[in-house]
């Protein structure tokens, strides 16, 4: 998954940062879409260094179909 700043020209799903969790050399970013769906993205700190990850910030989430795994909900 790729994370981009709004207005960067990247097509994807706009989501709001609801939190993050640092796990060694990576961070798990927790996002929520306007429809209430949760998205979790794990990235290295270097990949996240230029993005605003503060809670309430908006990011664009994009991915290629071959790199996507959909899990069943509860």
PQR file of N, CA, C, O and H, with PARSE charges and radii, in Angstrom:
ATOM      1  N   UNK A   1       0.844  -1.171   0.000 -0.4000 1.5000
ATOM      2  CA  UNK A   1       0.000   0.000   0.000 -0.0000 2.0000
ATOM      3  C   UNK A   1       0.888   1.234   0.000  0.5500 1.7000
ATOM      4  O   UNK A   1       1.985   1.244   0.560 -0.5500 1.4000
ATOM      5  N   UNK A   2       0.386   2.250  -0.635 -0.4000 1.5000
ATOM      6  CA  UNK A   2       1.111   3.506  -0.709 -0.0000 2.0000
ATOM      7  C   UNK A   2       0.295   4.580   0.020  0.5500 1.7000
ATOM      8  O   UNK A   2      -0.934   4.593  -0.057 -0.5500 1.4000
ATOM      9  H   UNK A   2      -0.504   2.242  -1.089  0.4000 1.0000
ATOM     10  N   UNK A   3       0.974   5.462   0.713 -0.4000 1.5000
ATOM     11  CA  UNK A   3       0.327   6.595   1.363 -0.0000 2.0000
ATOM     12  C   UNK A   3       0.839   7.873   0.714  0.5500 1.7000
ATOM     13  O   UNK A   3       2.042   8.035   0.505 -0.5500 1.4000
ATOM     14  H   UNK A   3       1.972   5.452   0.775  0.4000 1.0000
ATOM     15  N   UNK A   4      -0.074   8.773   0.399 -0.4000 1.5000
ATOM     16  CA  UNK A   4       0.276  10.045  -0.231 -0.0000 2.0000
ATOM     17  C   UNK A   4      -0.498  11.169   0.433  0.5500 1.7000
ATOM     18  O   UNK A   4      -1.534  10.947   1.060 -0.5500 1.4000
ATOM     19  H   UNK A   4      -1.051   8.642   0.568  0.4000 1.0000
ATOM     20  N   UNK A   5       0.013  12.357   0.288 -0.4000 1.5000
ATOM     21  CA  UNK A   5      -0.671  13.541   0.806 -0.0000 2.0000
ATOM     22  C   UNK A   5      -1.821  13.913  -0.126  0.5500 1.7000
ATOM     23  O   UNK A   5      -1.703  13.751  -1.341 -0.5500 1.4000
ATOM     24  H   UNK A   5       0.855  12.538  -0.221  0.4000 1.0000
ATOM     25  N   UNK A   6      -2.931  14.409   0.422 -0.4000 1.5000
ATOM     26  CA  UNK A   6      -4.014  14.901  -0.441 -0.0000 2.0000
ATOM     27  C   UNK A   6      -3.478  15.989  -1.370  0.5500 1.7000
ATOM     28  O   UNK A   6      -2.619  16.780  -0.981 -0.5500 1.4000
ATOM     29  H   UNK A   6      -3.027  14.540   1.409  0.4000 1.0000
ATOM     30  N   UNK A   7      -3.987  16.022  -2.593 -0.4000 1.5000
ATOM     31  CA  UNK A   7      -3.536  17.028  -3.557 -0.0000 2.0000
ATOM     32  C   UNK A   7      -2.274  16.625  -4.298  0.5500 1.7000
ATOM     33  O   UNK A   7      -1.750  17.406  -5.093 -0.5500 1.4000
ATOM     34  H   UNK A   7      -4.685  15.380  -2.910  0.4000 1.0000
ATOM     35  N   UNK A   8      -1.775  15.416  -4.051 -0.4000 1.5000
ATOM     36  CA  UNK A   8      -0.545  14.970  -4.716 -0.0000 2.0000
ATOM     37  C   UNK A   8      -0.797  14.408  -6.110  0.5500 1.7000
ATOM     38  O   UNK A   8       0.144  14.065  -6.825 -0.5500 1.4000
ATOM     39  H   UNK A   8      -2.200  14.782  -3.405  0.4000 1.0000
ATOM     40  N   UNK A   9      -2.092  14.312  -6.501 -0.4000 1.5000
ATOM     41  CA  UNK A   9      -2.423  13.803  -7.819 -0.0000 2.0000
ATOM     42  C   UNK A   9      -2.545  12.286  -7.883  0.5500 1.7000
ATOM     43  O   UNK A   9      -2.763  11.726  -8.957 -0.5500 1.4000
ATOM     44  H   UNK A   9      -2.857  14.590  -5.920  0.4000 1.0000
ATOM     45  N   UNK A  10      -2.406  11.621  -6.746 -0.4000 1.5000
ATOM     46  CA  UNK A  10      -2.516  10.163  -6.703 -0.0000 2.0000
ATOM     47  C   UNK A  10      -3.983   9.777  -6.509  0.5500 1.7000
ATOM     48  O   UNK A  10      -4.662  10.309  -5.631 -0.5500 1.4000
ATOM     49  H   UNK A  10      -2.229  12.076  -5.873  0.4000 1.0000
ATOM     50  N   UNK A  11      -4.463   8.844  -7.341 -0.4000 1.5000
ATOM     51  CA  UNK A  11      -5.821   8.329  -7.180 -0.0000 2.0000
ATOM     52  C   UNK A  11      -5.818   7.261  -6.094  0.5500 1.7000
ATOM     53  O   UNK A  11      -4.910   6.431  -6.029 -0.5500 1.4000
ATOM     54  H   UNK A  11      -3.911   8.412  -8.054  0.4000 1.0000
ATOM     55  N   UNK A  12      -6.837   7.288  -5.246 -0.4000 1.5000
ATOM     56  CA  UNK A  12      -6.938   6.293  -4.190 -0.0000 2.0000
ATOM     57  C   UNK A  12      -8.082   6.632  -3.262  0.5500 1.7000
ATOM     58  O   UNK A  12      -8.962   7.422  -3.603 -0.5500 1.4000
ATOM     59  H   UNK A  12      -7.574   7.962  -5.299  0.4000 1.0000
ATOM     60  N   UNK A  13      -8.065   6.037  -2.101 -0.4000 1.5000
ATOM     61  CA  UNK A  13      -9.092   6.229  -1.092 -0.0000 2.0000
ATOM     62  C   UNK A  13      -8.591   7.236  -0.069  0.5500 1.7000
ATOM     63  O   UNK A  13      -7.507   7.078   0.494 -0.5500 1.4000
ATOM     64  H   UNK A  13      -7.350   5.395  -1.824  0.4000 1.0000
ATOM     65  N   UNK A  14      -9.393   8.279   0.169 -0.4000 1.5000
ATOM     66  CA  UNK A  14      -9.013   9.245   1.192 -0.0000 2.0000
ATOM     67  C   UNK A  14      -9.419   8.696   2.554  0.5500 1.7000
ATOM     68  O   UNK A  14     -10.539   8.218   2.732 -0.5500 1.4000
ATOM     69  H   UNK A  14     -10.273   8.407  -0.288  0.4000 1.0000
ATOM     70  N   UNK A  15      -8.502   8.769   3.510 -0.4000 1.5000
ATOM     71  CA  UNK A  15      -8.762   8.254   4.846 -0.0000 2.0000
ATOM     72  C   UNK A  15      -8.136   9.189   5.881  0.5500 1.7000
ATOM     73  O   UNK A  15      -7.204   9.938   5.586 -0.5500 1.4000
ATOM     74  H   UNK A  15      -7.592   9.157   3.366  0.4000 1.0000
ATOM     75  N   UNK A  16      -8.667   9.125   7.084 -0.4000 1.5000
ATOM     76  CA  UNK A  16      -8.210   9.967   8.184 -0.0000 2.0000
ATOM     77  C   UNK A  16      -7.371   9.138   9.141  0.5500 1.7000
ATOM     78  O   UNK A  16      -7.740   8.017   9.490 -0.5500 1.4000
ATOM     79  H   UNK A  16      -9.423   8.516   7.324  0.4000 1.0000
ATOM     80  N   UNK A  17      -6.248   9.692   9.560 -0.4000 1.5000
ATOM     81  CA  UNK A  17      -5.387   9.020  10.541 -0.0000 2.0000
ATOM     82  C   UNK A  17      -6.100   9.023  11.894  0.5500 1.7000
ATOM     83  O   UNK A  17      -6.525  10.072  12.379 -0.5500 1.4000
ATOM     84  H   UNK A  17      -5.949  10.603   9.276  0.4000 1.0000
ATOM     85  N   UNK A  18      -6.224   7.839  12.494 -0.4000 1.5000
ATOM     86  CA  UNK A  18      -6.819   7.747  13.826 -0.0000 2.0000
ATOM     87  C   UNK A  18      -5.777   7.366  14.870  0.5500 1.7000
ATOM     88  O   UNK A  18      -6.039   7.452  16.070 -0.5500 1.4000
ATOM     89  H   UNK A  18      -5.879   6.987  12.100  0.4000 1.0000
ATOM     90  N   UNK A  19      -4.600   6.945  14.421 -0.4000 1.5000
ATOM     91  CA  UNK A  19      -3.537   6.631  15.370 -0.0000 2.0000
ATOM     92  C   UNK A  19      -2.379   5.951  14.681  0.5500 1.7000
ATOM     93  O   UNK A  19      -2.443   5.634  13.493 -0.5500 1.4000
ATOM     94  H   UNK A  19      -4.387   6.875  13.447  0.4000 1.0000
ATOM     95  N   UNK A  20      -1.317   5.729  15.439 -0.4000 1.5000
ATOM     96  CA  UNK A  20      -0.177   4.975  14.933 -0.0000 2.0000
ATOM     97  C   UNK A  20       0.473   4.231  16.082  0.5500 1.7000
ATOM     98  O   UNK A  20       0.293   4.566  17.253 -0.5500 1.4000
ATOM     99  H   UNK A  20      -1.265   5.987  16.404  0.4000 1.0000
ATOM    100  N   UNK A  21       1.231   3.218  15.716 -0.4000 1.5000
ATOM    101  CA  UNK A  21       1.911   2.382  16.696 -0.0000 2.0000
ATOM    102  C   UNK A  21       3.277   2.045  16.138  0.5500 1.7000
ATOM    103  O   UNK A  21       3.391   1.535  15.024 -0.5500 1.4000
ATOM    104  H   UNK A  21       1.377   2.945  14.765  0.4000 1.0000
ATOM    105  N   UNK A  22       4.308   2.329  16.906 -0.4000 1.5000
ATOM    106  CA  UNK A  22       5.666   2.058  16.447 -0.0000 2.0000
ATOM    107  C   UNK A  22       6.048   0.633  16.820  0.5500 1.7000
ATOM    108  O   UNK A  22       5.876   0.207  17.963 -0.5500 1.4000
ATOM    109  H   UNK A  22       4.215   2.743  17.812  0.4000 1.0000
ATOM    110  N   UNK A  23       6.575  -0.104  15.828 -0.4000 1.5000
ATOM    111  CA  UNK A  23       6.958  -1.497  16.015 -0.0000 2.0000
ATOM    112  C   UNK A  23       8.379  -1.649  15.473  0.5500 1.7000
ATOM    113  O   UNK A  23       8.570  -1.968  14.299 -0.5500 1.4000
ATOM    114  H   UNK A  23       6.715   0.242  14.900  0.4000 1.0000
ATOM    115  N   UNK A  24       9.363  -1.422  16.320 -0.4000 1.5000
ATOM    116  CA  UNK A  24      10.758  -1.503  15.876 -0.0000 2.0000
ATOM    117  C   UNK A  24      11.049  -0.476  14.808  0.5500 1.7000
ATOM    118  O   UNK A  24      10.855   0.721  15.020 -0.5500 1.4000
ATOM    119  H   UNK A  24       9.208  -1.162  17.274  0.4000 1.0000
ATOM    120  N   UNK A  25      11.520  -0.943  13.647 -0.4000 1.5000
ATOM    121  CA  UNK A  25      11.871  -0.049  12.548 -0.0000 2.0000
ATOM    122  C   UNK A  25      10.706   0.345  11.673  0.5500 1.7000
ATOM    123  O   UNK A  25      10.890   1.016  10.657 -0.5500 1.4000
ATOM    124  H   UNK A  25      11.677  -1.915  13.476  0.4000 1.0000
ATOM    125  N   UNK A  26       9.494  -0.067  12.055 -0.4000 1.5000
ATOM    126  CA  UNK A  26       8.316   0.266  11.260 -0.0000 2.0000
ATOM    127  C   UNK A  26       7.239   0.908  12.136  0.5500 1.7000
ATOM    128  O   UNK A  26       7.339   0.943  13.362 -0.5500 1.4000
ATOM    129  H   UNK A  26       9.344  -0.612  12.880  0.4000 1.0000
ATOM    130  N   UNK A  27       6.228   1.402  11.470 -0.4000 1.5000
ATOM    131  CA  UNK A  27       5.075   1.963  12.179 -0.0000 2.0000
ATOM    132  C   UNK A  27       3.809   1.424  11.530  0.5500 1.7000
ATOM    133  O   UNK A  27       3.732   1.296  10.308 -0.5500 1.4000
ATOM    134  H   UNK A  27       6.147   1.373  10.474  0.4000 1.0000
ATOM    135  N   UNK A  28       2.828   1.113  12.347 -0.4000 1.5000
ATOM    136  CA  UNK A  28       1.505   0.720  11.870 -0.0000 2.0000
ATOM    137  C   UNK A  28       0.636   1.964  11.945  0.5500 1.7000
ATOM    138  O   UNK A  28       0.464   2.537  13.021 -0.5500 1.4000
ATOM    139  H   UNK A  28       2.890   1.217  13.339  0.4000 1.0000
ATOM    140  N   UNK A  29       0.086   2.388  10.811 -0.4000 1.5000
ATOM    141  CA  UNK A  29      -0.774   3.562  10.750 -0.0000 2.0000
ATOM    142  C   UNK A  29      -2.219   3.069  10.667  0.5500 1.7000
ATOM    143  O   UNK A  29      -2.555   2.258   9.804 -0.5500 1.4000
ATOM    144  H   UNK A  29       0.226   1.922   9.937  0.4000 1.0000
ATOM    145  N   UNK A  30      -3.060   3.558  11.559 -0.4000 1.5000
ATOM    146  CA  UNK A  30      -4.469   3.187  11.587 -0.0000 2.0000
ATOM    147  C   UNK A  30      -5.268   4.319  10.953  0.5500 1.7000
ATOM    148  O   UNK A  30      -5.187   5.467  11.390 -0.5500 1.4000
ATOM    149  H   UNK A  30      -2.787   4.217  12.260  0.4000 1.0000
ATOM    150  N   UNK A  31      -6.039   3.989   9.924 -0.4000 1.5000
ATOM    151  CA  UNK A  31      -6.799   4.972   9.166 -0.0000 2.0000
ATOM    152  C   UNK A  31      -8.273   4.574   9.141  0.5500 1.7000
ATOM    153  O   UNK A  31      -8.620   3.407   9.322 -0.5500 1.4000
ATOM    154  H   UNK A  31      -6.106   3.056   9.570  0.4000 1.0000
ATOM    155  N   UNK A  32      -9.129   5.568   8.914 -0.4000 1.5000
ATOM    156  CA  UNK A  32     -10.561   5.305   8.776 -0.0000 2.0000
ATOM    157  C   UNK A  32     -11.086   6.086   7.580  0.5500 1.7000
ATOM    158  O   UNK A  32     -10.812   7.277   7.429 -0.5500 1.4000
ATOM    159  H   UNK A  32      -8.846   6.516   8.767  0.4000 1.0000
ATOM    160  N   UNK A  33     -11.846   5.395   6.728 -0.4000 1.5000
ATOM    161  CA  UNK A  33     -12.433   6.048   5.556 -0.0000 2.0000
ATOM    162  C   UNK A  33     -13.683   6.818   5.975  0.5500 1.7000
ATOM    163  O   UNK A  33     -14.151   6.698   7.107 -0.5500 1.4000
ATOM    164  H   UNK A  33     -12.069   4.428   6.850  0.4000 1.0000
ATOM    165  N   UNK A  34     -14.212   7.605   5.048 -0.4000 1.5000
ATOM    166  CA  UNK A  34     -15.435   8.381   5.319 -0.0000 2.0000
ATOM    167  C   UNK A  34     -16.624   7.467   5.593  0.5500 1.7000
ATOM    168  O   UNK A  34     -17.586   7.875   6.243 -0.5500 1.4000
ATOM    169  H   UNK A  34     -13.832   7.702   4.128  0.4000 1.0000
ATOM    170  N   UNK A  35     -16.560   6.223   5.096 -0.4000 1.5000
ATOM    171  CA  UNK A  35     -17.659   5.272   5.322 -0.0000 2.0000
ATOM    172  C   UNK A  35     -17.440   4.422   6.570  0.5500 1.7000
ATOM    173  O   UNK A  35     -18.221   3.513   6.850 -0.5500 1.4000
ATOM    174  H   UNK A  35     -15.779   5.892   4.567  0.4000 1.0000
ATOM    175  N   UNK A  36     -16.378   4.717   7.319 -0.4000 1.5000
ATOM    176  CA  UNK A  36     -16.134   4.021   8.577 -0.0000 2.0000
ATOM    177  C   UNK A  36     -15.305   2.758   8.473  0.5500 1.7000
ATOM    178  O   UNK A  36     -15.156   2.047   9.467 -0.5500 1.4000
ATOM    179  H   UNK A  36     -15.743   5.456   7.092  0.4000 1.0000
ATOM    180  N   UNK A  37     -14.759   2.454   7.303 -0.4000 1.5000
ATOM    181  CA  UNK A  37     -13.920   1.269   7.152 -0.0000 2.0000
ATOM    182  C   UNK A  37     -12.513   1.543   7.687  0.5500 1.7000
ATOM    183  O   UNK A  37     -11.954   2.619   7.476 -0.5500 1.4000
ATOM    184  H   UNK A  37     -14.880   3.032   6.496  0.4000 1.0000
ATOM    185  N   UNK A  38     -11.960   0.561   8.373 -0.4000 1.5000
ATOM    186  CA  UNK A  38     -10.622   0.686   8.949 -0.0000 2.0000
ATOM    187  C   UNK A  38      -9.583   0.149   7.977  0.5500 1.7000
ATOM    188  O   UNK A  38      -9.765  -0.911   7.377 -0.5500 1.4000
ATOM    189  H   UNK A  38     -12.414  -0.313   8.543  0.4000 1.0000
ATOM    190  N   UNK A  39      -8.500   0.886   7.831 -0.4000 1.5000
ATOM    191  CA  UNK A  39      -7.370   0.459   7.008 -0.0000 2.0000
ATOM    192  C   UNK A  39      -6.131   0.542   7.882  0.5500 1.7000
ATOM    193  O   UNK A  39      -5.911   1.543   8.564 -0.5500 1.4000
ATOM    194  H   UNK A  39      -8.352   1.747   8.318  0.4000 1.0000
ATOM    195  N   UNK A  40      -5.317  -0.515   7.859 -0.4000 1.5000
ATOM    196  CA  UNK A  40      -4.054  -0.535   8.591 -0.0000 2.0000
ATOM    197  C   UNK A  40      -2.927  -0.644   7.578  0.5500 1.7000
ATOM    198  O   UNK A  40      -2.956  -1.496   6.690 -0.5500 1.4000
ATOM    199  H   UNK A  40      -5.496  -1.328   7.305  0.4000 1.0000
ATOM    200  N   UNK A  41      -1.933   0.226   7.718 -0.4000 1.5000
ATOM    201  CA  UNK A  41      -0.804   0.243   6.796 -0.0000 2.0000
ATOM    202  C   UNK A  41       0.478   0.206   7.605  0.5500 1.7000
ATOM    203  O   UNK A  41       0.676   1.026   8.502 -0.5500 1.4000
ATOM    204  H   UNK A  41      -1.910   0.918   8.439  0.4000 1.0000
ATOM    205  N   UNK A  42       1.355  -0.748   7.290 -0.4000 1.5000
ATOM    206  CA  UNK A  42       2.649  -0.834   7.967 -0.0000 2.0000
ATOM    207  C   UNK A  42       3.724  -0.350   7.011  0.5500 1.7000
ATOM    208  O   UNK A  42       3.848  -0.853   5.894 -0.5500 1.4000
ATOM    209  H   UNK A  42       1.194  -1.415   6.562  0.4000 1.0000
ATOM    210  N   UNK A  43       4.498   0.625   7.455 -0.4000 1.5000
ATOM    211  CA  UNK A  43       5.548   1.227   6.629 -0.0000 2.0000
ATOM    212  C   UNK A  43       6.784   1.487   7.477  0.5500 1.7000
ATOM    213  O   UNK A  43       6.708   1.561   8.703 -0.5500 1.4000
ATOM    214  H   UNK A  43       4.398   1.033   8.362  0.4000 1.0000
ATOM    215  N   UNK A  44       7.922   1.625   6.808 -0.4000 1.5000
ATOM    216  CA  UNK A  44       9.150   2.002   7.515 -0.0000 2.0000
ATOM    217  C   UNK A  44       9.077   3.482   7.883  0.5500 1.7000
ATOM    218  O   UNK A  44       8.327   4.251   7.281 -0.5500 1.4000
ATOM    219  H   UNK A  44       7.984   1.565   5.812  0.4000 1.0000
ATOM    220  N   UNK A  45       9.856   3.857   8.864 -0.4000 1.5000
ATOM    221  CA  UNK A  45       9.874   5.256   9.283 -0.0000 2.0000
ATOM    222  C   UNK A  45      10.342   6.164   8.145  0.5500 1.7000
ATOM    223  O   UNK A  45       9.871   7.294   8.016 -0.5500 1.4000
ATOM    224  H   UNK A  45      10.465   3.232   9.353  0.4000 1.0000
ATOM    225  N   UNK A  46      11.266   5.672   7.324 -0.4000 1.5000
ATOM    226  CA  UNK A  46      11.743   6.465   6.179 -0.0000 2.0000
ATOM    227  C   UNK A  46      10.619   6.737   5.188  0.5500 1.7000
ATOM    228  O   UNK A  46      10.519   7.842   4.655 -0.5500 1.4000
ATOM    229  H   UNK A  46      11.649   4.754   7.428  0.4000 1.0000
ATOM    230  N   UNK A  47       9.773   5.740   4.936 -0.4000 1.5000
ATOM    231  CA  UNK A  47       8.663   5.910   3.995 -0.0000 2.0000
ATOM    232  C   UNK A  47       7.619   6.897   4.516  0.5500 1.7000
ATOM    233  O   UNK A  47       6.880   7.494   3.732 -0.5500 1.4000
ATOM    234  H   UNK A  47       9.854   4.842   5.369  0.4000 1.0000
ATOM    235  N   UNK A  48       7.560   7.067   5.823 -0.4000 1.5000
ATOM    236  CA  UNK A  48       6.549   7.937   6.433 -0.0000 2.0000
ATOM    237  C   UNK A  48       7.070   9.324   6.780  0.5500 1.7000
ATOM    238  O   UNK A  48       6.300  10.187   7.203 -0.5500 1.4000
ATOM    239  H   UNK A  48       8.160   6.583   6.459  0.4000 1.0000
ATOM    240  N   UNK A  49       8.351   9.544   6.608 -0.4000 1.5000
ATOM    241  CA  UNK A  49       8.981  10.775   7.109 -0.0000 2.0000
ATOM    242  C   UNK A  49       8.414  12.065   6.521  0.5500 1.7000
ATOM    243  O   UNK A  49       8.475  13.109   7.171 -0.5500 1.4000
ATOM    244  H   UNK A  49       8.977   8.844   6.264  0.4000 1.0000
ATOM    245  N   UNK A  50       7.867  12.020   5.309 -0.4000 1.5000
ATOM    246  CA  UNK A  50       7.376  13.251   4.679 -0.0000 2.0000
ATOM    247  C   UNK A  50       5.866  13.443   4.833  0.5500 1.7000
ATOM    248  O   UNK A  50       5.315  14.434   4.354 -0.5500 1.4000
ATOM    249  H   UNK A  50       7.817  11.173   4.780  0.4000 1.0000
ATOM    250  N   UNK A  51       5.190  12.493   5.505 -0.4000 1.5000
ATOM    251  CA  UNK A  51       3.726  12.563   5.617 -0.0000 2.0000
ATOM    252  C   UNK A  51       3.284  13.053   6.993  0.5500 1.7000
ATOM    253  O   UNK A  51       3.935  12.781   8.001 -0.5500 1.4000
ATOM    254  H   UNK A  51       5.637  11.688   5.895  0.4000 1.0000
ATOM    255  N   UNK A  52       2.174  13.775   7.018 -0.4000 1.5000
ATOM    256  CA  UNK A  52       1.549  14.189   8.272 -0.0000 2.0000
ATOM    257  C   UNK A  52       0.757  13.006   8.813  0.5500 1.7000
ATOM    258  O   UNK A  52      -0.274  12.640   8.248 -0.5500 1.4000
ATOM    259  H   UNK A  52       1.645  13.996   6.199  0.4000 1.0000
ATOM    260  N   UNK A  53       1.227  12.409   9.900 -0.4000 1.5000
ATOM    261  CA  UNK A  53       0.569  11.239  10.480 -0.0000 2.0000
ATOM    262  C   UNK A  53      -0.159  11.568  11.774  0.5500 1.7000
ATOM    263  O   UNK A  53      -0.538  10.660  12.513 -0.5500 1.4000
ATOM    264  H   UNK A  53       2.064  12.707  10.359  0.4000 1.0000
ATOM    265  N   UNK A  54      -0.361  12.838  12.060 -0.4000 1.5000
ATOM    266  CA  UNK A  54      -1.050  13.216  13.288 -0.0000 2.0000
ATOM    267  C   UNK A  54      -2.520  12.808  13.204  0.5500 1.7000
ATOM    268  O   UNK A  54      -3.119  12.895  12.133 -0.5500 1.4000
ATOM    269  H   UNK A  54      -0.053  13.576  11.460  0.4000 1.0000
ATOM    270  N   UNK A  55      -3.110  12.363  14.316 -0.4000 1.5000
ATOM    271  CA  UNK A  55      -4.534  12.022  14.301 -0.0000 2.0000
ATOM    272  C   UNK A  55      -5.369  13.179  13.749  0.5500 1.7000
ATOM    273  O   UNK A  55      -5.190  14.336  14.130 -0.5500 1.4000
ATOM    274  H   UNK A  55      -2.623  12.292  15.187  0.4000 1.0000
ATOM    275  N   UNK A  56      -6.286  12.832  12.840 -0.4000 1.5000
ATOM    276  CA  UNK A  56      -7.130  13.828  12.188 -0.0000 2.0000
ATOM    277  C   UNK A  56      -6.621  14.240  10.822  0.5500 1.7000
ATOM    278  O   UNK A  56      -7.367  14.835  10.045 -0.5500 1.4000
ATOM    279  H   UNK A  56      -6.431  11.892  12.531  0.4000 1.0000
ATOM    280  N   UNK A  57      -5.361  13.937  10.509 -0.4000 1.5000
ATOM    281  CA  UNK A  57      -4.804  14.276   9.195 -0.0000 2.0000
ATOM    282  C   UNK A  57      -5.391  13.341   8.139  0.5500 1.7000
ATOM    283  O   UNK A  57      -5.703  12.187   8.432 -0.5500 1.4000
ATOM    284  H   UNK A  57      -4.755  13.454  11.141  0.4000 1.0000
ATOM    285  N   UNK A  58      -5.537  13.832   6.930 -0.4000 1.5000
ATOM    286  CA  UNK A  58      -6.034  13.021   5.818 -0.0000 2.0000
ATOM    287  C   UNK A  58      -4.876  12.553   4.959  0.5500 1.7000
ATOM    288  O   UNK A  58      -3.918  13.291   4.726 -0.5500 1.4000
ATOM    289  H   UNK A  58      -5.284  14.769   6.692  0.4000 1.0000
ATOM    290  N   UNK A  59      -4.976  11.310   4.487 -0.4000 1.5000
ATOM    291  CA  UNK A  59      -3.998  10.734   3.578 -0.0000 2.0000
ATOM    292  C   UNK A  59      -4.743  10.011   2.465  0.5500 1.7000
ATOM    293  O   UNK A  59      -5.903   9.631   2.624 -0.5500 1.4000
ATOM    294  H   UNK A  59      -5.754  10.711   4.676  0.4000 1.0000
ATOM    295  N   UNK A  60      -4.067   9.827   1.343 -0.4000 1.5000
ATOM    296  CA  UNK A  60      -4.601   9.045   0.241 -0.0000 2.0000
ATOM    297  C   UNK A  60      -3.938   7.672   0.295  0.5500 1.7000
ATOM    298  O   UNK A  60      -2.712   7.571   0.316 -0.5500 1.4000
ATOM    299  H   UNK A  60      -3.125  10.136   1.214  0.4000 1.0000
ATOM    300  N   UNK A  61      -4.752   6.617   0.318 -0.4000 1.5000
ATOM    301  CA  UNK A  61      -4.262   5.245   0.342 -0.0000 2.0000
ATOM    302  C   UNK A  61      -4.477   4.662  -1.054  0.5500 1.7000
ATOM    303  O   UNK A  61      -5.582   4.725  -1.594 -0.5500 1.4000
ATOM    304  H   UNK A  61      -5.748   6.699   0.301  0.4000 1.0000
ATOM    305  N   UNK A  62      -3.427   4.102  -1.630 -0.4000 1.5000
ATOM    306  CA  UNK A  62      -3.538   3.484  -2.954 -0.0000 2.0000
ATOM    307  C   UNK A  62      -2.756   2.173  -2.960  0.5500 1.7000
ATOM    308  O   UNK A  62      -1.862   1.958  -2.141 -0.5500 1.4000
ATOM    309  H   UNK A  62      -2.530   4.051  -1.191  0.4000 1.0000
ATOM    310  N   UNK A  63      -3.116   1.304  -3.905 -0.4000 1.5000
ATOM    311  CA  UNK A  63      -2.457   0.012  -4.003 -0.0000 2.0000
ATOM    312  C   UNK A  63      -2.709  -0.574  -5.375  0.5500 1.7000
ATOM    313  O   UNK A  63      -3.596  -0.129  -6.104 -0.5500 1.4000
ATOM    314  H   UNK A  63      -3.842   1.478  -4.570  0.4000 1.0000
ATOM    315  N   UNK A  64      -1.929  -1.564  -5.714 -0.4000 1.5000
ATOM    316  CA  UNK A  64      -2.140  -2.290  -6.961 -0.0000 2.0000
ATOM    317  C   UNK A  64      -2.947  -3.547  -6.645  0.5500 1.7000
ATOM    318  O   UNK A  64      -2.781  -4.123  -5.569 -0.5500 1.4000
ATOM    319  H   UNK A  64      -1.208  -1.925  -5.123  0.4000 1.0000
ATOM    320  N   UNK A  65      -3.806  -3.980  -7.543 -0.4000 1.5000
ATOM    321  CA  UNK A  65      -4.657  -5.151  -7.273 -0.0000 2.0000
ATOM    322  C   UNK A  65      -3.870  -6.397  -6.872  0.5500 1.7000
ATOM    323  O   UNK A  65      -4.315  -7.154  -6.009 -0.5500 1.4000
ATOM    324  H   UNK A  65      -3.941  -3.513  -8.416  0.4000 1.0000
ATOM    325  N   UNK A  66      -2.719  -6.617  -7.481 -0.4000 1.5000
ATOM    326  CA  UNK A  66      -1.956  -7.825  -7.163 -0.0000 2.0000
ATOM    327  C   UNK A  66      -1.327  -7.802  -5.770  0.5500 1.7000
ATOM    328  O   UNK A  66      -0.846  -8.828  -5.288 -0.5500 1.4000
ATOM    329  H   UNK A  66      -2.358  -6.003  -8.182  0.4000 1.0000
ATOM    330  N   UNK A  67      -1.328  -6.649  -5.132 -0.4000 1.5000
ATOM    331  CA  UNK A  67      -0.771  -6.532  -3.784 -0.0000 2.0000
ATOM    332  C   UNK A  67      -1.855  -6.372  -2.729  0.5500 1.7000
ATOM    333  O   UNK A  67      -1.586  -5.862  -1.641 -0.5500 1.4000
ATOM    334  H   UNK A  67      -1.718  -5.816  -5.524  0.4000 1.0000
ATOM    335  N   UNK A  68      -3.053  -6.793  -3.028 -0.4000 1.5000
ATOM    336  CA  UNK A  68      -4.179  -6.593  -2.126 -0.0000 2.0000
ATOM    337  C   UNK A  68      -4.698  -7.920  -1.593  0.5500 1.7000
ATOM    338  O   UNK A  68      -4.832  -8.891  -2.337 -0.5500 1.4000
ATOM    339  H   UNK A  68      -3.272  -7.207  -3.911  0.4000 1.0000
ATOM    340  N   UNK A  69      -4.988  -7.952  -0.302 -0.4000 1.5000
ATOM    341  CA  UNK A  69      -5.611  -9.109   0.347 -0.0000 2.0000
ATOM    342  C   UNK A  69      -6.796  -8.595   1.144  0.5500 1.7000
ATOM    343  O   UNK A  69      -6.625  -7.788   2.057 -0.5500 1.4000
ATOM    344  H   UNK A  69      -4.879  -7.163   0.303  0.4000 1.0000
ATOM    345  N   UNK A  70      -7.986  -9.047   0.812 -0.4000 1.5000
ATOM    346  CA  UNK A  70      -9.183  -8.647   1.520 -0.0000 2.0000
ATOM    347  C   UNK A  70      -9.513  -9.744   2.529  0.5500 1.7000
ATOM    348  O   UNK A  70      -9.581 -10.923   2.182 -0.5500 1.4000
ATOM    349  H   UNK A  70      -8.124  -9.703   0.070  0.4000 1.0000
ATOM    350  N   UNK A  71      -9.717  -9.339   3.785 -0.4000 1.5000
ATOM    351  CA  UNK A  71     -10.033 -10.291   4.840 -0.0000 2.0000
ATOM    352  C   UNK A  71     -11.500 -10.179   5.199  0.5500 1.7000
ATOM    353  O   UNK A  71     -12.062  -9.085   5.160 -0.5500 1.4000
ATOM    354  H   UNK A  71      -9.662  -8.382   4.067  0.4000 1.0000
ATOM    355  N   UNK A  72     -12.127 -11.280   5.546 -0.4000 1.5000
ATOM    356  CA  UNK A  72     -13.546 -11.216   5.916 -0.0000 2.0000
ATOM    357  C   UNK A  72     -13.743 -10.433   7.204  0.5500 1.7000
ATOM    358  O   UNK A  72     -12.907 -10.479   8.106 -0.5500 1.4000
ATOM    359  H   UNK A  72     -11.670 -12.169   5.577  0.4000 1.0000
ATOM    360  N   UNK A  73     -14.862  -9.711   7.280 -0.4000 1.5000
ATOM    361  CA  UNK A  73     -15.184  -8.944   8.480 -0.0000 2.0000
ATOM    362  C   UNK A  73     -15.832  -9.838   9.518  0.5500 1.7000
ATOM    363  O   UNK A  73     -16.094 -11.018   9.285 -0.5500 1.4000
ATOM    364  H   UNK A  73     -15.541  -9.673   6.547  0.4000 1.0000
ATOM    365  N   UNK A  74     -16.079  -9.246  10.653 -0.4000 1.5000
ATOM    366  CA  UNK A  74     -16.730 -10.003  11.735 -0.0000 2.0000
ATOM    367  C   UNK A  74     -18.229  -9.873  11.627  0.5500 1.7000
ATOM    368  O   UNK A  74     -18.958 -10.436  12.443 -0.5500 1.4000
ATOM    369  H   UNK A  74     -15.867  -8.287  10.843  0.4000 1.0000
TER
END
